[in-house]
Amino acid sequence: MTASKSVSKPTRRRRPVPKASVKDTEPTFGEDVAEALSNPAPKKANDLLQQEFPELDWIVPGVIPDGCHLLIAAPKIGKSLLTLGVGIACATGGKVLGLVKVRQRPVLLLDLESGERRLQSRLKALGVRTLPGSFEYHTDPDTALTVLRSFLDEHRGESPLVILDTLSGVMGSRPRDMTQFQHEKSTLQPLQKLCADDPGTSIIVVHHNRKSREGDSVDASSGTHGLTAAVDGILALNRPSRREAGATLICELRDIEGDEYALLLGVDGWVFDGASLLEARMNAMEHRRQERVAKQGDLNSELMDLLRLHGPMTPAVAYEVYQREPNATANVQSVRNALARLRSRGLVSKNAGGKYALLLATPELPELRVAAVSPDVSSPDFGDVKGNSNSRNSGGYTKRATPRQTRR
């Protein structure tokens, strides 16, 4: 009987896995790049709490911060005139919209629709006879982006401002393998990155809005949300018609709370409708209230007029007063329902005694932002808002300072 010999199998040696290098991670056709890259580690939230961000620079102190912003408005209502006025004020260190002092900075106007003749006539119409060398312009759409990048490189660290009027001049046709959303976002994202890489750099991109006036300022832009998703803020210029001098500037900002401001168009271009930013905001809220009132039916409008003339009333008293009108046709229940609708829409109030009153007073505004500006630039004129009887703003509002805004 022979003893069986145990045969030992040779040990298989694993081949060492090569470490990924920069060269290995360059994407090539058919290569799984994700396996070559090391897994990214999440960041600590506590480190974020300790991180300090640079302070926000401002195009218009307290109104428009630095960054890439999309200005949307209907055609032929004055958006180019608005941005031209902002550019002139920034290039000269003057007042934007006739009120807010800004510091001087390099400005590039990419006027891709008007041409030199129309641009010259606009400048002369605004009373401009000479401009500093820091204000430059360009009108060729084919080379606009090249000029833009060269201008920002030349003035890096100087908080330059570029006005691109309009986006369609550099948009180009959509590639077949791209959705409209991807095409729009890929157009604006490089511009937003140029602003992020050099804090203080700002680009205002002018764009047409939708024909419909329904929806908010974000939905008003012509196109998909690819445009609004790739910018730091949206500025909407709402003007009822070209025959009206009044308009509202709506600022929807990413890092800070936005506001609305009433504007007026005069011989000197667009100006704030008010002696201070607070008054311009209050006038904008009043314009919005008036628009809501104008959309009410005949009965609602008549009841609001009666409340304005006679003061708070119960539905029964309101019906009695309403019956004295020559064209009164509604019954008492219709009057009750109309008052309830006005209350639900925030146009009238109802006290504990059941009396309805017209809401004429402007509701309390959010805290005002105080922009951090250089010492040689005066702070924006917020007006005397402490209830001084000599002030135009004597409604009892108190100006409250807020902490300095920082870039997120």
C-alpha positions in Angstrom: 0.0 0.0 0.0 1.6 3.2 -1.1 1.1 6.5 0.8 -0.6 9.2 -1.3 1.5 12.3 -1.7 -0.3 15.6 -1.2 0.3 17.9 -4.1 0.4 21.6 -3.2 -1.1 24.0 -5.8 1.0 27.0 -6.7 -0.2 30.2 -5.1 -1.6 32.7 -7.7 0.0 36.1 -7.3 -2.3 39.0 -8.0 -1.1 41.5 -10.4 -0.7 44.9 -8.8 -3.3 47.5 -9.8 -1.5 50.6 -11.2 -2.3 53.9 -9.6 -4.2 56.4 -11.6 -2.2 59.3 -12.9 -3.2 62.5 -14.6 -2.4 61.0 -18.0 -4.5 57.9 -17.2 -7.5 60.0 -16.3 -7.7 61.8 -19.6 -10.9 60.6 -21.3 -10.4 58.4 -24.3 -13.0 56.5 -26.4 -14.1 53.2 -24.8 -12.3 53.9 -21.5 -14.2 53.8 -18.2 -12.8 57.1 -16.7 -14.8 56.7 -13.5 -12.7 53.6 -12.5 -9.4 55.5 -12.9 -10.5 58.4 -10.8 -10.4 58.2 -7.0 -13.7 58.6 -5.2 -14.3 62.2 -4.2 -14.8 62.7 -0.5 -17.6 64.9 0.9 -16.7 68.1 2.7 -17.3 68.8 6.4 -20.2 71.1 7.1 -18.3 72.5 10.1 -15.5 73.6 7.8 -18.1 75.4 5.7 -19.3 77.3 8.8 -15.8 78.5 9.5 -15.1 79.5 5.9 -15.0 83.2 5.0 -16.3 84.4 1.7 -15.3 87.6 -0.1 -17.8 90.5 0.4 -20.2 91.2 -2.4 -19.3 93.9 -4.8 -22.2 95.9 -6.2 -23.0 97.2 -9.7 -25.7 99.4 -8.0 -25.2 99.5 -4.2 -28.1 97.9 -2.4 -29.9 97.0 -5.7 -27.9 94.9 -8.1 -24.8 92.9 -6.8 -21.9 91.8 -9.0 -22.2 88.6 -11.0 -23.9 87.5 -14.2 -27.5 88.8 -14.5 -30.2 88.4 -17.2 -32.3 91.5 -17.9 -35.6 90.5 -19.6 -38.2 92.8 -21.0 -40.5 93.1 -23.9 -39.2 94.5 -27.2 -39.1 98.3 -27.7 -39.9 99.3 -24.1 -36.5 100.7 -23.1 -34.3 97.9 -21.8 -31.4 99.0 -23.9 -31.8 102.6 -22.7 -31.8 101.2 -19.1 -28.6 99.3 -19.5 -27.0 102.2 -21.3 -27.7 104.5 -18.4 -26.3 102.0 -16.0 -23.1 101.7 -18.1 -22.6 105.5 -18.4 -23.0 105.9 -14.6 -20.5 103.1 -13.9 -18.0 104.4 -16.4 -18.2 108.0 -15.0 -18.8 107.2 -11.3 -22.1 109.0 -11.4 -25.6 108.2 -10.2 -27.5 105.2 -11.5 -31.1 105.9 -12.3 -30.7 109.4 -11.0 -30.3 108.3 -7.4 -27.6 105.8 -6.4 -24.0 106.9 -6.5 -21.6 104.2 -7.9 -17.9 103.9 -8.1 -16.1 104.2 -11.4 -15.2 101.0 -13.2 -14.3 99.8 -16.8 -17.4 99.3 -18.9 -17.8 97.4 -22.2 -21.0 97.7 -24.2 -21.6 94.9 -26.7 -24.4 96.6 -28.7 -25.1 93.9 -31.2 -28.5 95.2 -32.5 -28.4 99.0 -32.7 -25.3 99.8 -34.7 -23.1 102.9 -34.3 -25.6 105.5 -35.7 -28.4 104.5 -33.3 -25.9 104.2 -30.3 -24.7 107.7 -31.0 -28.2 109.2 -31.2 -29.0 107.5 -27.9 -26.0 108.9 -26.2 -26.7 112.4 -27.5 -30.4 112.1 -26.4 -29.2 111.4 -22.9 -27.1 114.6 -23.0 -23.8 112.8 -23.2 -21.1 114.8 -25.0 -18.0 113.1 -23.7 -17.1 109.8 -22.0 -14.0 108.6 -20.3 -11.7 106.1 -22.0 -12.9 103.4 -19.6 -16.2 103.2 -21.6 -15.8 101.0 -24.7 -18.2 99.5 -27.1 -18.3 96.8 -29.8 -21.0 96.1 -32.4 -19.9 92.9 -34.3 -21.8 89.8 -33.2 -19.3 87.4 -34.7 -16.4 88.7 -32.6 -18.3 89.8 -29.5 -17.4 86.9 -27.2 -13.7 87.2 -28.2 -13.7 90.9 -27.4 -15.6 90.2 -24.1 -12.9 87.7 -22.9 -10.1 90.0 -23.9 -11.7 93.0 -22.1 -12.1 91.0 -18.9 -8.5 89.7 -19.1 -7.3 93.2 -19.5 -9.2 94.6 -16.6 -9.0 91.6 -14.2 -9.2 92.8 -10.6 -10.8 96.1 -11.6 -14.5 95.0 -11.2 -15.3 95.5 -14.9 -18.9 95.6 -16.2 -19.9 94.1 -19.5 -23.4 94.8 -21.0 -24.3 92.2 -23.7 -27.2 93.5 -25.8 -28.7 91.1 -26.7 -28.2 87.4 -26.0 -29.5 86.4 -29.4 -26.5 88.0 -31.0 -24.2 85.4 -29.6 -26.6 82.5 -29.1 -25.9 80.7 -32.3 -27.9 77.8 -33.7 -28.7 74.8 -31.5 -26.7 71.6 -32.2 -28.8 68.6 -33.1 -27.6 66.5 -30.2 -28.6 69.2 -27.6 -31.9 70.1 -26.1 -33.0 73.7 -26.0 -32.4 73.7 -22.2 -28.8 72.4 -22.7 -28.1 74.9 -25.5 -29.3 77.9 -23.5 -27.5 76.8 -20.3 -24.2 76.1 -22.2 -24.4 79.6 -23.6 -24.7 81.4 -20.3 -22.7 79.2 -18.0 -19.3 80.3 -19.4 -20.2 83.9 -18.9 -21.3 83.2 -15.3 -18.0 81.3 -14.7 -16.0 84.4 -15.9 -17.7 86.4 -13.2 -17.1 83.8 -10.6 -13.4 83.5 -11.4 -12.8 87.2 -10.8 -15.0 88.5 -7.9 -16.3 91.9 -8.8 -16.7 91.2 -12.5 -20.2 91.6 -13.7 -22.1 90.9 -16.9 -25.6 92.1 -17.7 -27.2 90.0 -20.5 -30.2 91.6 -22.2 -32.9 89.2 -23.4 -36.4 89.4 -24.8 -39.3 88.0 -22.7 -42.3 86.0 -23.6 -45.3 87.7 -25.3 -47.6 86.5 -22.4 -47.5 88.6 -19.2 -48.6 85.7 -17.1 -46.3 84.2 -14.5 -43.4 85.6 -12.5 -40.2 87.3 -13.8 -38.4 83.9 -13.9 -41.0 82.4 -16.2 -41.1 85.6 -18.3 -37.8 84.9 -20.2 -38.2 83.7 -23.8 -36.9 80.1 -23.8 -36.6 77.4 -21.2 -35.3 77.5 -17.6 -31.8 76.8 -19.0 -31.3 80.6 -19.2 -32.4 81.4 -15.7 -30.6 78.4 -14.2 -27.2 79.7 -15.4 -27.2 83.2 -14.0 -26.8 84.9 -10.6 -29.9 87.1 -10.9 -32.8 88.0 -13.1 -33.8 91.6 -13.7 -37.3 92.1 -15.2 -38.4 95.4 -16.6 -42.2 95.5 -16.7 -43.8 98.3 -18.5 -47.5 98.2 -19.4 -47.1 99.9 -22.7 -44.8 102.2 -24.6 -47.3 105.0 -24.1 -46.8 104.9 -20.3 -43.8 106.5 -18.6 -44.0 104.2 -15.5 -42.4 100.8 -15.2 -41.3 98.4 -12.5 -37.8 96.9 -12.1 -38.0 93.4 -10.5 -34.8 92.0 -9.1 -34.8 88.2 -8.5 -31.3 87.4 -7.0 -29.7 84.1 -6.1 -27.7 85.0 -3.0 -29.8 87.7 -1.4 -33.4 88.7 -1.3 -34.7 90.6 -4.3 -36.9 93.7 -4.4 -39.1 95.7 -6.8 -38.5 99.4 -7.7 -40.8 101.9 -9.5 -39.1 103.6 -12.5 -40.0 106.6 -14.6 -38.8 107.3 -18.2 -38.0 111.0 -18.9 -35.8 113.1 -21.1 -32.7 111.9 -19.1 -33.6 108.3 -19.4 -34.8 105.9 -16.7 -34.9 107.2 -13.1 -36.2 105.8 -9.8 -39.8 106.9 -9.1 -39.1 108.4 -5.7 -36.6 110.5 -3.7 -35.1 107.3 -2.1 -34.9 103.6 -2.7 -37.5 103.0 0.0 -39.9 105.4 -1.7 -39.3 103.7 -5.1 -40.0 100.3 -3.5 -43.2 101.6 -1.9 -44.3 103.1 -5.2 -43.7 99.7 -6.9 -45.9 98.0 -4.4 -48.6 100.7 -4.9 -48.4 100.1 -8.7 -48.9 96.4 -8.2 -51.9 97.0 -5.9 -53.4 99.3 -8.6 -53.0 96.7 -11.2 -54.8 94.2 -9.0 -57.6 96.7 -8.4 -57.9 97.3 -12.2 -58.5 93.6 -12.8 -61.5 93.5 -10.5 -65.1 93.4 -11.8 -67.5 96.3 -11.8 -69.1 95.4 -8.4 -65.7 94.9 -6.7 -64.4 98.2 -8.0 -67.6 100.0 -6.9 -67.4 98.6 -3.4 -63.8 99.6 -3.1 -64.7 103.1 -4.2 -67.5 103.2 -1.5 -65.1 102.0 1.2 -62.6 104.7 0.2 -65.3 107.4 0.4 -67.3 106.2 3.5 -64.8 104.2 5.5 -65.3 100.8 7.2 -68.7 99.2 6.7 -70.5 96.0 7.4 -71.9 94.1 4.4 -75.5 95.3 5.3 -74.4 99.0 5.5 -72.3 98.6 2.3 -75.4 97.2 0.5 -77.5 100.2 1.7 -74.9 102.7 0.4 -74.5 100.7 -2.8 -78.2 100.8 -3.5 -78.0 104.6 -3.7 -75.9 104.3 -6.8 -77.8 104.9 -10.1 -76.7 101.6 -11.7 -76.9 99.3 -8.7 -78.2 95.9 -9.7 -76.6 93.5 -7.2 -78.4 92.0 -4.2 -77.2 91.9 -0.6 -75.7 88.4 -1.0 -73.7 89.5 -4.0 -72.3 92.4 -2.0 -71.4 90.0 0.8 -69.6 87.6 -1.6 -67.8 90.5 -3.3 -66.5 91.8 0.0 -65.3 88.3 0.9 -63.5 88.0 -2.4 -61.8 91.3 -1.9 -60.6 90.2 1.5 -59.2 87.0 0.2 -57.3 88.9 -2.4 -55.7 91.2 0.2 -57.5 94.4 -1.0 -59.7 94.9 2.1 -59.6 93.8 5.7 -62.3 92.7 8.2 -62.2 93.6 11.9 -63.8 91.9 14.9 -67.0 93.9 14.5 -67.5 92.5 11.0 -66.7 95.8 9.2 -64.7 95.8 6.0 -62.1 98.5 5.4 -60.0 99.3 2.3 -56.3 98.5 2.6 -54.6 101.7 1.6 -51.5 101.5 3.7 -48.5 99.8 2.2 -47.5 96.7 4.2 -44.3 96.7 6.1 -41.3 96.3 3.9 -38.4 93.8 4.5 -35.3 95.2 6.0 -33.2 97.4 3.7 -29.9 96.1 2.5 -26.9 98.3 3.2 -24.3 97.8 0.5 -20.6 97.7 1.4 -19.0 100.4 -0.9 -15.6 101.9 -1.1 -15.0 105.0 1.1 -15.1 107.4 -1.8 -18.6 106.4 -2.8 -21.6 107.6 -0.9 -24.2 105.1 0.4 -27.4 104.8 -1.5 -30.0 107.4 -0.6 -32.6 105.6 1.5 -34.2 108.8 2.5 -35.4 109.8 5.9 -37.4 106.8 6.9 -37.8 107.4 10.7 -41.2 109.1 10.5 -39.8 112.7 10.3 -42.7 115.0 9.5 -40.4 116.9 7.1 -39.6 113.8 5.1 -41.4 112.6 2.0 -41.4 109.2 3.7 -43.4 109.9 6.9 -45.2 106.6 7.0 -43.5 105.4 10.2 -41.0 103.0 8.6 -37.7 102.6 10.3 -34.5 102.0 8.5 -32.7 99.0 10.0 -29.2 98.2 9.1 -28.4 94.6 8.2 -25.1 92.8 8.3 -22.8 93.1 5.3 -23.7 90.8 2.5 -21.0 88.2 1.5 -20.7 86.1 -1.6 -21.9 82.6 -1.1 
